[in-house]
Amino acid sequence: MPQSVPADLLEIAEALVPDAPLDSARLAEHGNMHHVVLFPGVAAVRISKRPMHAAELPRRVEILRAVAAAGLPFAVPEPLTAVATFGERAAVAISWIDGEGLPEGVGDPAAFGPLLEALREVEISPALEAVLRRPRRYADGLGWADILNDEIVPRLPTKWRDGVRQRLDALLALDEVPARLVHGDLGGSNVHFGEDGKLTGVLDWDMAILSDPAIDVALVATWHGWDVLRATDEETYRRAWAWNDAVGVGHLHAVFRANPCRASTVSSVPSSLGWTSAADVPLALLPGADGTDDTTRETRTSLIYQVRDQTTDSSTTHPRPQHAYLTGNIIETGTDSYRLAQTRAGAEA
């Protein structure tokens, strides 16, 4: 549910979209790196939360331009203004995309099949090549497999390492495929549908890369349900499962950026593997415990996460006077309780 807009953010949004009706302005509920001020039917204004995000905004705008020019059969946000600076913040107005995202666990295979196919078939233009990363398995210690093997797995408790390595080995055993356009955060509020159930557009291309299209397939499945992939061929399904089975596909952004963000990824691993007790997560592995610099952290707004037992629907909270996490991103420090979201128990039941 969108919220009212703080005065400082509204002032920035008005500067970029001066003709927008201010009484319609709302603050989007989700926004990890940016505040997003919504002017329904007119525009959305992305405003960076931290200096590191302000520095990245011009590149993200270029990603939108390149994706918008790719000829996708659905709407994508297009920049309406240049990136503007307001003190330590940067902001840009982008075009409005109609429709709404679907709740978790809801999705029609007939809608997602064409979406995934369209992404897979996009011609990789020079513009896309110029702005999108191609994550490599091995790259002098900075490939995503290097980071998982050398930085993440050794910092896990001994009893978990063999299982993680087996899953990672299964992923690495897949043949490499030609890199395609991968959205990187596909599902939920980023995929909009109209009242008629038809796809209207795809938002938030910040995590886009050139890589295995099965990554997007796995992302769709982890939010909307693996049943959404009924029409997917067996090989794509197998690859999607392997991408998610290693450490959870939603936690791989940091390693794809060749940035270990070690505490962030390590603290996310237990939930993606289906471990059921937050008490199993050592304090030494939680973000902040190793003195990780704030510039490697991305914020979240809630300190409550869910732990589900694999055999019941009951939930419990466990106090941890540390940072908590969600999908690999680190939130502000606090002393509230948190829960870890288990993502695989249902899939393995």
C-alpha positions in Angstrom: 0.0 0.0 0.0 1.6 3.3 -1.1 2.2 5.8 1.8 2.1 9.6 2.1 5.2 11.4 0.8 7.6 13.2 3.2 8.0 16.9 2.4 11.7 16.6 1.4 11.0 13.9 -1.1 7.9 15.6 -2.4 10.0 18.7 -3.1 12.5 16.8 -5.2 9.7 15.0 -7.1 7.9 18.3 -7.8 11.2 19.7 -9.2 11.4 16.9 -11.7 7.7 16.6 -12.6 6.4 20.2 -12.0 3.1 19.6 -13.7 2.2 16.5 -11.8 -0.8 16.8 -9.4 0.8 16.9 -5.9 -2.3 15.7 -4.1 -2.0 12.4 -6.0 1.6 11.7 -4.9 2.3 8.5 -2.9 5.4 6.8 -1.7 5.9 3.3 -3.0 6.0 0.6 -0.3 9.0 -1.1 -1.7 12.3 0.5 -2.5 15.7 -0.9 -1.4 18.1 1.6 -2.9 15.7 4.4 -3.8 12.6 6.1 -2.5 10.0 6.0 -5.3 7.4 8.8 -5.4 4.4 7.8 -7.5 2.2 10.1 -9.5 -0.3 7.6 -10.8 -0.8 7.7 -14.5 1.9 10.4 -14.9 5.4 9.3 -13.7 7.4 7.8 -10.9 10.4 9.6 -9.4 13.3 7.5 -8.1 15.3 9.3 -5.3 18.5 7.7 -4.0 18.7 6.8 -0.4 22.5 6.9 0.1 25.5 8.5 -1.7 26.5 5.1 -3.1 23.1 4.7 -4.7 23.3 8.2 -6.1 26.6 7.4 -7.8 25.0 4.3 -9.4 21.9 6.1 -10.7 23.3 7.4 -14.0 24.3 3.8 -15.0 20.9 2.5 -14.0 19.2 5.1 -16.2 21.4 4.0 -19.1 20.2 0.4 -18.5 16.6 1.6 -18.8 17.4 3.4 -22.1 19.0 0.3 -23.5 16.2 -2.0 -22.4 13.5 0.3 -23.7 15.2 0.2 -27.1 15.3 -3.6 -27.2 11.8 -4.0 -28.6 10.3 -6.0 -25.8 6.6 -6.7 -26.3 5.6 -5.0 -23.0 6.2 -1.7 -21.4 9.4 -0.8 -19.5 10.1 2.4 -17.6 11.8 5.1 -19.7 13.6 8.1 -18.3 11.7 11.3 -18.6 14.4 13.6 -17.3 18.1 13.6 -16.9 19.5 12.5 -13.5 19.4 15.6 -11.2 21.4 16.1 -8.0 19.9 17.4 -4.7 22.7 17.6 -2.1 23.8 14.0 -1.6 20.8 12.6 -3.4 20.3 11.9 -7.0 16.9 11.6 -8.7 15.2 10.9 -12.0 11.7 10.8 -13.3 10.6 7.7 -15.3 7.5 6.8 -17.2 4.4 5.4 -15.5 3.7 1.7 -16.0 0.0 0.6 -15.6 -1.1 -2.5 -13.7 -0.1 -4.1 -10.5 2.1 -6.9 -9.3 0.7 -10.3 -8.2 0.8 -11.6 -4.6 3.3 -14.3 -3.6 2.2 -17.7 -4.8 -0.1 -16.4 -7.6 0.7 -16.7 -11.3 -0.6 -18.0 -14.6 1.8 -20.1 -16.7 0.2 -18.7 -19.8 1.3 -15.2 -18.8 4.8 -15.9 -17.6 5.8 -18.2 -20.5 5.7 -15.4 -23.1 7.4 -13.0 -20.7 10.4 -15.4 -20.2 10.5 -16.2 -23.9 10.6 -12.5 -24.8 13.6 -11.9 -22.5 15.4 -15.0 -23.8 14.9 -13.9 -27.4 16.1 -10.3 -27.1 18.9 -9.4 -29.4 21.9 -8.3 -27.4 22.6 -4.9 -28.8 25.8 -2.9 -28.4 23.9 -0.6 -26.0 23.0 -3.6 -23.8 26.6 -4.9 -23.9 27.9 -1.5 -22.8 25.8 -1.2 -19.7 25.1 -4.8 -18.5 27.6 -7.0 -16.7 28.4 -10.6 -17.8 29.0 -12.4 -14.5 31.7 -15.1 -14.9 32.2 -18.2 -13.0 35.9 -17.7 -12.5 37.8 -14.4 -12.8 41.0 -14.2 -10.7 39.0 -14.7 -7.5 36.2 -12.4 -8.4 34.0 -14.7 -10.4 30.7 -15.7 -8.7 31.9 -19.3 -8.2 35.2 -18.0 -6.9 33.4 -15.9 -4.3 31.0 -18.6 -3.2 33.7 -21.2 -2.9 36.4 -19.0 -1.4 34.5 -16.4 0.6 31.1 -17.8 1.5 31.3 -21.5 2.0 34.4 -21.5 4.3 32.6 -19.1 6.7 29.6 -21.4 7.2 29.5 -23.8 10.1 31.2 -27.1 9.3 28.0 -29.1 9.4 26.6 -27.0 6.5 29.6 -26.8 4.2 29.3 -30.2 2.5 25.6 -29.7 1.6 26.3 -26.2 0.2 29.3 -27.5 -1.8 27.3 -30.3 -3.3 24.5 -27.9 -4.4 27.1 -25.6 -5.8 28.9 -28.4 -7.6 25.6 -29.4 -9.2 25.2 -25.8 -10.5 28.7 -25.7 -11.8 28.2 -29.0 -13.6 25.6 -27.4 -15.9 26.9 -26.5 -19.4 27.3 -22.8 -19.9 24.7 -21.4 -22.3 24.9 -18.2 -24.4 24.2 -15.1 -22.3 20.8 -13.5 -22.7 19.1 -10.6 -21.2 18.3 -11.4 -17.6 16.1 -9.1 -15.5 17.6 -10.3 -12.2 14.6 -9.5 -9.9 11.7 -10.9 -11.8 8.4 -11.3 -9.9 6.3 -9.7 -7.3 5.8 -5.9 -7.7 8.2 -5.8 -10.6 5.9 -7.6 -13.0 2.7 -5.7 -13.7 -0.6 -7.1 -15.0 -3.8 -5.3 -16.0 -7.3 -6.1 -14.7 -7.7 -8.4 -17.6 -4.8 -10.5 -16.4 -2.6 -9.5 -19.3 1.0 -8.5 -18.8 1.4 -4.7 -19.0 5.0 -4.1 -18.1 8.2 -4.9 -16.1 9.8 -2.5 -13.7 13.1 -2.2 -11.8 15.9 -3.3 -14.1 18.7 -2.4 -11.6 19.8 -6.0 -11.3 19.8 -6.8 -15.0 22.7 -8.8 -16.4 23.7 -10.8 -19.4 23.7 -14.4 -18.3 21.7 -17.7 -18.2 18.0 -17.1 -18.8 17.2 -19.9 -16.3 18.1 -17.3 -13.6 14.9 -15.4 -14.4 12.9 -18.6 -14.6 14.1 -19.5 -11.0 13.2 -16.0 -9.8 9.7 -16.2 -11.2 9.3 -19.7 -9.6 10.5 -18.6 -6.1 7.9 -15.9 -5.9 5.0 -17.1 -8.0 5.4 -20.8 -7.4 7.2 -23.6 -9.3 3.8 -24.6 -10.8 4.0 -21.5 -12.9 6.7 -23.3 -14.9 4.4 -26.1 -16.1 4.9 -25.1 -19.7 8.7 -24.8 -19.4 10.8 -27.4 -21.1 12.6 -29.9 -18.8 16.1 -28.6 -19.4 15.2 -25.0 -18.5 13.3 -26.2 -15.4 16.4 -28.3 -14.4 18.7 -25.3 -14.8 16.3 -23.0 -12.9 16.2 -25.5 -10.0 20.0 -25.7 -9.9 20.4 -21.9 -9.8 18.0 -21.7 -6.8 19.2 -24.8 -5.1 22.8 -23.6 -4.5 22.2 -20.7 -2.1 18.9 -19.3 -3.2 18.8 -17.4 -6.5 17.6 -14.2 -4.9 20.8 -14.0 -2.9 23.3 -14.0 -5.8 23.2 -10.3 -6.7 26.3 -9.5 -4.7 28.4 -12.2 -6.2 27.2 -11.4 -9.7 28.5 -7.9 -9.1 31.9 -9.4 -8.2 31.4 -7.9 -4.8 31.4 -10.6 -2.0 29.4 -8.5 0.5 30.4 -11.5 2.6 28.3 -10.9 5.7 25.2 -10.2 3.6 25.4 -13.4 1.5 26.5 -15.7 4.4 23.6 -14.6 6.6 21.2 -15.3 3.8 22.3 -18.8 3.1 20.5 -20.6 6.0 17.0 -19.5 4.9 17.6 -20.4 1.2 18.7 -23.9 2.2 15.6 -24.5 4.4 17.3 -24.6 7.8 14.6 -24.0 10.3 16.1 -22.4 13.4 17.3 -18.9 13.6 19.3 -20.1 16.6 21.4 -22.1 14.1 22.7 -18.8 12.6 26.0 -17.9 14.5 26.2 -14.3 15.5 29.7 -14.2 13.9 28.1 -14.8 10.5 25.5 -12.1 10.8 26.0 -8.8 8.9 28.0 -6.3 10.9 29.7 -8.9 13.0 32.9 -8.7 11.0 33.0 -4.9 10.7 31.7 -4.8 7.2 31.8 -1.2 6.0 28.5 0.6 5.6 29.2 1.3 1.9 28.7 -2.4 1.2 25.2 -2.5 2.7 21.8 -1.9 1.3 18.9 -1.0 3.5 15.6 -2.7 4.3 12.9 -1.2 6.4 11.7 -4.1 8.6 13.4 -6.1 11.2 10.9 -9.0 11.2 11.5 -12.1 9.2 9.8 -15.4 9.3 11.1 -18.8 10.4 8.8 -21.7 9.4 9.2 -25.2 10.6 9.3 -27.6 7.6 6.4 -29.6 8.9 4.1 -27.0 10.4 2.8 -23.5 9.6 3.8 -22.2 13.0 6.3 -19.3 13.2 8.6 -18.1 16.0 10.8 -15.1 16.5 14.3 -15.2 17.9 15.9 -12.1 19.4 19.2 -11.0 17.8 20.7 -7.7 18.7 22.4 -7.6 15.3 21.6 -6.7 11.7 18.9 -8.8 9.9 18.6 -9.5 6.3 16.2 -10.1 3.4 17.1 -11.5 0.0 20.7 -10.8 0.6 20.4 -7.1 1.4 21.4 -5.7 4.8 19.1 -3.4 6.8 19.7 -0.8 9.4 21.0 -2.1 12.7 18.6 -2.6 15.5 17.7 -4.6 18.6 14.2 -5.8 17.5 13.5 -9.4 17.0 13.8 -10.8 13.5 12.8 -13.9 11.6 14.5 -15.7 8.7 12.4 -16.4 5.7 12.6 -20.1 4.7 12.2 -20.5 1.0 12.7 -24.1 0.2 10.7 -26.1 2.7 7.5 -26.0 0.6 9.4 -26.9 -2.6 11.0 -30.0 -0.9 7.9 -31.2 1.0 
